[in-house]
């Protein structure tokens, strides 16, 4: 094919929507033609064609024109769906309720974030004692269109100063601004070119942050693989910032944070998303030196807390479900570790507050929490409001009250206060949502994957539905990087339920629901397990008449976008609609962009060995779209400023699908402008995205009237 680009738009493209009242979508779309080249890579003696390599150039006018024309086709199609506006209105109405973040104490104030309903960004407030909350920082004023968002925040030890990062257009590249927390006046330089960074203060003088050198060429796609930790003294120019770690030691991800008592700087360094070195530096002595705690990348570790020189370290070394050990900082190597919170059969995460440890366990993806004293004794199991996800229990050692948030798929996130001296829990903030939880039910089921592995899945739907195979169902998954899918309330999911849909989330391998063993079972040459688990979830829903292939949609983002791309190319007949979002879709080249090489622990790379190359080639979505196959109706979504999973993945996948699709099912790509990987996306854009996704999904299921 040859390219046919028009500088005046694609007025010649016709979108003909026929048979609007029929049971099947018979839309016919004329796509913009995507130029094909003869470009190919040769890997281990195998030539691999890459005809759309030119779409990787995010700085070219040709790519920009392709994006423009694809969006015109996509939005032209979506505008033809008669109930799109109604779905957007439902989303808007349900989204419009007051939301709060967990409060935290800094100096004399309690800080929290609040959204009155439809604000694009949460607003930061603070409150002194029993006084009225006052507006502290309004990110909605960062930009006129709401696309500049608040990122990380950090307060000095006494709460008198604050530093915060901002993201423009959804980019992972950030700026850091320092202010006087009393007067709110800006202090010193705005720090620039910062990426994948926290903000951790040393006393009241300055803070630690992390970044890469700005790459040459495109800042959205150029590789970034040498991370460094810096110290910035407030009020001084950024040019005077000191490199604390990483000047001569090349690591892909570096972070640094100061313990609550201000004594130790803790540094984590890694070459991938799993496994890290651990270092400490005693800031209480003159000329502190770096001390190695763990000198390899074999496991995951972090310092939870300390009592003087006694360190409490979370680790999964010889404990795939996680444990906490104690050790003296004078000789902190693993040979001297002593179990403090031993490993159990359930996965552990840990927080601290009010002088206690809180062990948050996952049992089949459901939370239960134990309060533990400084001697390692269990004080109590915290009584939670129900079965779901509890997060929080974090604060300073002298806090009298702690806070946590609880939610599940049918219960909106409520904030509770917790008195650690008595164990009493009280409602602190409870949202008022136009969603009647009592009308819906969430049930956990277990099914067997292809190899017999038992997989849990939570299925949520309106009470009393008929299991006749005709319910629209949305199957959502992730399955990677040890990330657990726990029950959470989502307005978008609630609207899907309100529309009569079923929402199903399986806890597939590659995640962290059953610890590091579960994660590793879905990595590298075990990755097919993840896809098999997800396919088996779809087959369970079909076999038990929750839905059928004509009414089943599959959705996931990032690594979940890879999941969708893989299962829709392996089993296209199983799904009616496929919704890959910001997906990792070119598995032979993902490690060539930004920090993508850091994902090699999960994926392996095509450069590793002939065996790894062939394995990746066998499931890479971009390379497994076959000529003449009938694929599900597909809406690929991405952002033009996604510098984590570069949009070229989605561009190339969409081009292949459009060129090779057989049958009437549409293949469209929706490219959000001034948007990145997802974090900080304005509420208005999020509502628009879901309106388009749900409209597309239901229309292509043949549903012509909304419930």
Buried (B, 14 or more C-beta within 10 A) or exposed (E): EEEEBEEEEBEEBEBEBEEEEEEEBEBEBEBBBBBBEEEEEEBBEEEBEBBBBBBBBBEEEEBEBBBBBBBBBBBBBBBBBBBBEBBBEBBBEBBBBEBBBBBBBBBBBBBBBBBEEEBBBBBBBBBEEEEEBEEBBBBBEBBEEBBBBBBBBBBBBEBBBBBBBBBBBBBBBBBBBBBBBEEEEEBBBEBEBBBBBBBBBBEBBBBBBBBBEEBEEBBBBBBBBBBBBBBBBBEEEBEEBEEBBBEEEEBBBBBBBBBBBBBBBBBBBBBBBBBBBBBBBBBEEEEEEEBEBBEEBEBBBBBBBBEEBEBBBBBBBEBBBBBBBBBEBEEBEBEEBEEBBEBBEBBBBBBBBBBBBBBBBBBEBBBBBBBBEBEBEEBEEBEBBEBBBBBBBBBBBEBEBBBBBBBBBBBBBBBBBBEBEEEEBEEBBEBEBEBEBEEBBBEBBEBEBEEEBEBBBBBBBBEEBEEEBBBBBBBBBBBBBBBBBBBBBBBBBBBBBBBBBBBBBBBBBBBBBBBBEBBBBBBBEBBBBBBBBBBBBBBBBBEEEBBBBBBBBBBBBBBBBBBBBBBBBBBBEBBBBBBBBBBBBBBBBBBBBBBBBBBBBBBBBBBBEEEBBEBBBBBBBBBBBEEEBEBBBBBBBBBBBBBBBBBBBBBBBBBBBBBBBEEBBBBBBBBBBBBBBBEBBBBBBBBBBBBBBBBBBBBBBBBBEBE
